[in-house]
Amino acid sequence: MSEVIQLKCMCNRDAVAVINQPQLVYVLTELFPGKVLSRKRMPLNFALVLDRSGSMAGEKLRTMKEAVKNILDQLEPVDIVSIVTFENRTQILAPAQEAVNKDQLKRLVDQIHDGGGTKMALGLREGLDQVAQRQAADRVSRIVLLTDGEATDRLDDSRHLADQAGKQAIPIIGLGFGKDWNEEFLFDLADRSLLAKPGSHSGMVEYIPRPKDAMGIFQQVYQSMQVVAQDVQVTMRMVQGLEARRVWQVVPTIKDIGPDAIQGRAIVIPIGELEKGGAAYLAEIMLPPRPIGAVRIAQTDITYNLAGQVQPREAADLVVNFTNDPAAVARLNGHVMNVVEKVQAYKLQTQALSEAELGNVRGASQKLRQAVTILLAQGEADLADQMSQEADRLEQSGQMSNEAKKTIKLTSRKTIKLSD
């Protein structure tokens, strides 16, 4: 096993039946830092662009400041951070600087107080300028944009700045606090900063439902910025006769990565930056009929750069045994099936949201209740309870709450862990 990047490729079945028709299997590919990379990360260069409008007053503002100070405490002296606040006016609280005087930075954070409206574009412009000043190939550049409401200035001004961030390769991470912010607008900004296709939702957006959740969500954002390798690409080359039907990213979040990843008998996934927490992908693959015997159905490899240097390719074979033994066929890989079930729960929730928006209340509530069954079996009691209550609400009022929409689009995507 490599001490740089570890690669695992596993099927939900080690053995499949010998039958005269194609059959579906699920293939899970995981990659995560080995011992060498787990102790390292690239230096950071990021701006915190923080909403301090009047609606942030009280517990929201207090917990936001505590969460920011917690992140500052974890920075290394080589990291560069800037802090920008916005309401009706924008303030550069801390220009881009090395994180060497954390006490001074935290004192500045303590001085943040609530103000007026939510003129987001001005804050976003200053944040982009601060990050661009110190951008370098050997640093991870980000803008972390937090808001708890609708922007009171022109949305297109913020969109234009997000486009500019995309051209400068500076991704925007959106943080929505509470229930009154526009998730589609924040997704749009995050997507534009990655030059993503409209509606693809490739950008990172996080949901802070309650003030008590702020610390944990900020920590997740900090973890997401801990990059250990660049230009990472996973390629699965399948033998003749196999057909990939769909590919899902399952770590760090669940999402359908679209048909472009399927290229004939290969699945090609350009990951880009690999986070310390690793990455994982689930593929639905049709196997053609085969005679008894073990066969290598695919080989997966990864390519990547460290400090700008191309590294040797890592590879892993995927072998499946075709057999007439019913006991062998009945054995499932529990870890892979756990991932499959969580993807299914997420699919049911997103389908329920679509059905509700089309006015199909019965179909939406049925799918939510199906998701609840899977979530309970997975030990996701809190999410299951929320979806159960939402099914009740749908049947009574015919509408889905804003909180549930945000939960389905954001929170329900993050329930999968990599295997040890």
Secondary structure, 3 states (H helix, E strand, C coil): CCCCEEEEEEECCCEEECCCCCEEEEEEEEEEECHHHHCCCCCEEEEEEEECCHHHCCHHHHHHHHHHHHHHHHCCCCCEEEEEEECCCEEEEEEEEECCCHHHHHHHHHCCCCCCCCCHHHHHHHHHHHHHHCCCCCCEEEEEEEECCCCCCCHHHHHHHHHHHHHCCCCEEEEEECCCCCHHHHHHHHHHCCCCCCCCCCCCEEEECCHHHHHHHHHHHHHHCCEEEEEEEEEEEECCCCEEEEEEEEECCCEECCHHHEECCEEEEEEEEEECCCEEEEEEEEECCCCCEEEEEEEEEEEEEECCEECCCEEEEEEEEEECCHHHHHCCCHHHHHHHHHHHHHHHHHHHHHHHHCCCHHHHHHHHHHHHHHHHHCCCHHHHHHHHHHHHHHHHHCCCCHHHHHHHHCHHHCCCCCCC
